């Protein structure tokens, strides 16, 4: 990365050399394409089946479903977090339990 001198010896990165980084709108953290597991209920007439794995981030179908269910992305977790997510879904009153049941009821 090229750095430029600014204000008496302060080095800052050259903005033109920086890569564009995507941010996850749910957590506002920097994200990269990754493997995700959908832990929500199986939704009829969609590609979202419980415990289905997706490579490269969220499937395109989520964008359409997110309009009606803004919490749907929270039901996608990294593979190493599936056991914790399933425990949270089984815990009555937890956020994951509420999201799961909202989708299941519709």
Number of C-alpha atoms within 10 A of each C-alpha: 10 11 12 12 11 9 7 6 8 9 12 12 12 12 11 8 10 10 8 6 9 12 12 11 10 10 9 9 10 10 13 12 10 12 15 23 23 23 23 27 18 17 13 8 7 10 13 20 16 15 18 14 19 16 11 10 16 18 13 9 11 16 14 9 14 12 10 9 14 13 18 19 18 17 21 23 19 15 15 10 12 18 12 11 21 16 13 16 21 13 13 12 11 13 14 22 19 16 21 21 15 15 15 12 7 6
